[in-house]
Amino acid sequence: MRMTKTQTVIFSFIALFAAILPSIAMADGHESPLDTGDTAWMLTSSVLVLMMTIPGLSLFYAGMVRSKNVLSVFMQCFTITCLMTVVWYVWGYSLAFSDGGPMNAFVGGLSNLFHANVGWDSLSGTIPETVFSMFQLTFAVITPALVCGAFAERMKFSALCWFAVLWVTIVYCPITHWVWGGGWLTEMGLLDFAGGTVVHLNCGIAALVAALVLGRRKGFPDTPMPPHNLGFSVVGASLLWVGWFGFNAGSALASGTGAGMAMLVTHIGAACGSLAWMFTEWMKRGKPSVLGIITGMVAGLGTITPASGFVGPAGALIIGTVAGVVCFFATNTMKQVLHIDDSLDVMPVHGVGGITGTLLVGVFVGTLGGAGLAEGMTMGAQIGVQFVGIIAVAIYCGVLSFIIYKVIDLFIGLRVTSDEETEGLDIVLHDERGYDI
């Protein structure tokens, strides 16, 4: 049936009204601030960061231990992922990101205990709060997992479980609140885009304390303890590199220009860290090693992390290069000069990298295409704030980590026996072998 001219005009008016209705709602302020593009990016970033722990870090660490301990490393990373999920859901998220009332400068409150008030429609900026919580959960997973590298091949599995729960609750969550949750370092103006202090310095200090409290592995430093499967480590390092785009670019919490720049400078930092370590080792030892170039990559990534949302490509090139050289010498100093048995070099790579990157943010945020200093902040003042943040996190983490290790040692013991260490943790703790040959 053909429409009359009057009917045509009426239907055209209805169609036009339907088309402009969303604009009217937006003008009235009723449109939801939820951004599906930002949400999609943050969902992707959460998956990328989770991939950094399992399988990325698991393979990276497992390849660097001896074959009799390979399964113990996989087990530690997998278990920490499960434990931290429960801790974060029950109380961790609340301690890190809720309003702590009178204690807000130091730690969050309990208003989000068991994720109370985090519902279907809860938003954090332009993304669902559930997505924000999931993204932050992946950081709470990888940080204690990184610490495992310091006490690999000698800590009891039961002690590892208790350490992870206590450390994330007492150390990680408060420091996260200081820096990202509205605490005193937030108010002071500390620049830490994706975890130079919260993740890398934090895990580095906890690793150093662990190495000192547990003591050296049996035979260290006289007995060679080379990686048993560098292939594992290269695959793990490759997964870490890719996953780090979610780690840093995801910390923009949106899919805009900030995420784009963070992704670019992250890649530059990783490449320059790898090359700087490789060439430094080549000059010092005569040959570049595969272990060296992948360790340099991690050093470059850890060092660019706090700066990734604040510096431009030129700054990233310098930061990555500095990271490769500084972390190379820090690693050699700890092992060969100080004889501290941080098994997989967590402190000299992540800790020193976190310190270096956190300080260099203050230098490059206002130079070489950086995002620009905050209003009223000079470069000297910003570097001073960065230094205060480093000292505060190092002292708090160092003291509390020491207490946690000592309490665990008092009640259940931290370390396996000498005979068990000789036999290997795979058989002793898990009654399995990584290789049945």
Secondary structure, 3 states (H helix, E strand, C coil): CCCCHHHHHHHHHHHHHHHHHHHHHHHCCCCCCCCHHHHHHHHHHHHHHHHHHHHHHHHHHHHHCCHHHHHHHHHHHHHHHHHHHHHHHHHHHHHHHCCCHHHCCCCCCCCCHHHCCCCCCCEECCEEHHHHHHHHHHHHHHHHHHHCCCCCCCECHHHHHHHHHHHHHHHHHHHHHHHHCCCHHHHHCCCCCCCHHHHHHHHHHHHHHHHHHHCCCCCCCCCCCCCCCHHHHHHHHHHHHHHHHHHHHHHHCCCCHHHHHHHHHHHHHHHHHHHHHHHHHHHHHCCCCHHHHHHHHHHHHHHHHHHCCCCCHHHHHHHHHHHHHHHHHHHHHHHHHCCCCCCCCHHHHHHHHHHHHHHHHHHHCCCCCCCCCCCCCCHHHHHHHHHHHHHHHHHHHHHHHHHHHHHHHHHCCCECCHHHHHHCHHHHHHCCCCCCC
